[in-house]
Amino acid sequence: MNSFRLGRLAPQPLDVAVYTSSVSHDVEMVEEVVKVNRAHVVMLAERGLIERRAAVLILKALRGVEPSKLMDVGLEDVHMNLERYVEEAVGSPAGWMHLAKSRNDQVAAAIRMKLRLKIIEAGLAAVELRRALLSQASRHASTLMPGYTHLQRAQPVTLAHHLLAHHDALARDVERLKGCYARVNLSPMGSAALAGSSLPIDRRRVAELLGFDGLVENTLDAVSSRDFALEAMADAALAMHSLSRLAEELVLWSTPEFGFLDLPDEYASTSSIMPQKKNPVVAEVARARAHRVVGDLTAALTMLSSLPLGYNLDLQEATPLLWDAFNTLTSTLKALSGLMASARFKAERMEEALSDGYSNATELANLLASKGLAFREAHGVVARLVRRMLERGRRLSEATLSDLASAASELGVKVELSEGELRQALSPRWAVEACLVEGGPRPEEVERMIAERLKGAEADEAFFSQLKERLREADERLEAAVKLVGLGVEVG
């Protein structure tokens, strides 16, 4: 029974209590809720707002709380479960634990504390996938393959160039997570229900003990807002969007029709009836789970819109969606990281896909333009050549100077090329090597980009590791402060 209800409300039927309870997903942040209470009690004792003996008893009870002891759905949430747990341990002194504190600021703080850990975990997992992509790119800096538009062969590129595009999208996702962390890691503690407290509490001291970088200053905003969670979920959805594109290509490339990729056995499965099958199940699940995270974000955006300021219980319904989004993101990053690290790309098959020469049509048009034809005229000449070769069942790579001259004559223009120039323009290797543009597929340019991005991945790993270290140092500060509160205090 909710004992704190009895002064104002009648007891609540169990089925109603279960319906509104958040205990099942609060359990995810039990450790954070305990830390919030420890820091708050330390601050109250330091400010002389509660007797040190009461503080020591409470702090002693809070040490080593097990989540299994806080699962009574009849008590609505983990916060009331914890309060009862401490009351059963120390009796009436437990009543001081909630002085100048509400579940409203407490839950907002605990969510932010748990979320910052999940952001760090996702960031580090993303770095590992980036390294796997860069490692494969380094091995395939000169591996030719078709680039695609509309899923049709377009122009020659290298596998490394293609993988770098996936890497760079993921690197931007990490940048968003880094920016989001700064807005997540602000303390709402001391806001109480919405208006703070007339007692001389120290909000910044609690923030320091909990490893926050500052305050959500306006107390009403601090307890009302979940935009930090929505931002984080949007970042997770964007990251999963990037992963879904990678997963889709892994599925496509592993088909016999493409034949670009041999999936590691441990990331595939077979059929219960068709013994020849090797199904890309990990990539398929990753592709599907991207939509799940988008669903989490959409549901949260919808349920949190149009809420009036102040705490509303609608807010608690978004929390399990937040955990699901980040748990899904991190597990997907880890799964695809392992897959990419051990994937075997088929360089010969990729280059064979360029052998018909049609992907070099743009380079042939560029060559004609360099000889004085306006590009649109050059485009028209090559388009007619392509059509002529297709109608005759021949490859563009087999085109002769006579074929080209005949196509040009249909437009009333004349082209003058040597046999060597034509053969060069129809060579996929030459097309890649000749692309001197910054960020292009030329092996030397790709190797430069790989080296820079390895440094970037290393810097991002250091960034998230430093955040983790700062949180560890905050835990040490809290432990030291707890010990200072207990100095010279005797309890039974």
TATA-V576557 format. One record per backbone hydrogen bond with DSSP energy under -1.0 kcal/mol. NH is the residue of the N-H (numbers start at 1). CO is the residue of the C=O. If there is no record, write none. Layout:
nh: {NH	NH}
co: {CO	CO}
This chain:
nh: {3	5	8	9	17	18	19	20	22	26	27	28	29	30	33	34	35	36	37	38	39	40	41	42	43	44	45	46	47	48	49	55	56	57	58	59	60	61	62	65	69	70	75	76	77	81	82	83	84	85	86	87	88	89	90	91	94	95	96	97	99	101	106	107	108	109	110	111	112	113	114	115	116	117	118	119	120	121	122	123	124	125	126	127	128	129	130	131	132	133	134	135	136	137	138	139	140	145	147	149	152	154	157	159	160	162	163	164	165	166	167	168	169	170	171	172	173	174	175	176	177	178	179	180	181	182	184	185	186	187	191	196	201	206	207	208	209	210	211	212	213	216	217	222	223	224	225	230	231	232	233	234	235	236	237	238	239	240	241	242	243	244	245	246	247	248	249	250	251	252	253	254	255	259	260	261	262	267	268	269	277	279	281	282	284	285	286	287	288	289	290	292	293	294	295	296	297	298	299	300	301	302	303	304	315	317	318	322	323	324	325	326	327	328	329	330	331	332	333	334	335	336	337	338	339	340	341	342	344	346	347	350	351	352	353	354	355	357	360	361	364	365	366	367	368	369	370	372	373	378	379	380	381	382	383	384	385	386	387	388	389	390	391	392	393	394	396	397	398	399	404	405	406	407	408	409	410	411	412	413	422	423	424	425	426	427	431	432	433	434	436	440	446	447	448	449	450	451	452	453	454	455	456	457	458	459	460	461	462	463	464	465	466	467	468	469	470	471	472	473	474	475	476	477	478	479	480	481	482	483	484	485	486	489}
co: {1	2	5	5	13	14	15	16	76	22	23	25	26	27	29	30	31	32	33	34	35	36	37	38	39	40	41	42	43	45	44	51	52	53	54	55	56	57	58	62	66	67	72	73	75	77	78	79	80	81	82	83	84	85	86	87	91	92	93	94	96	98	102	103	104	105	106	107	108	109	110	111	112	113	114	115	116	117	118	119	120	121	122	123	124	125	126	127	128	129	130	131	132	133	134	135	136	157	155	152	149	147	145	143	140	158	159	160	161	162	163	164	165	166	167	168	169	170	171	172	173	174	175	176	177	178	180	181	184	214	188	191	199	202	203	204	205	206	208	207	185	187	215	218	219	220	221	226	227	228	229	230	231	232	233	234	235	236	237	238	239	240	241	242	243	244	245	246	247	248	249	250	252	255	253	253	344	264	265	279	274	269	279	267	280	281	282	283	284	285	286	288	289	290	291	292	293	294	295	296	297	298	299	300	312	314	315	318	319	320	321	322	323	324	325	326	327	328	329	330	331	332	333	334	335	336	337	338	262	260	345	346	347	348	349	351	352	354	357	358	360	361	362	363	364	365	366	369	368	374	375	376	377	378	379	380	381	382	383	384	385	386	387	388	390	389	356	356	395	396	400	401	402	403	404	405	406	408	409	408	418	419	420	421	422	424	427	428	429	430	434	437	442	443	444	445	446	447	448	449	450	451	452	453	454	455	456	457	458	459	460	461	462	463	464	465	466	467	468	469	470	471	472	473	474	475	476	477	478	479	480	481	482	486}
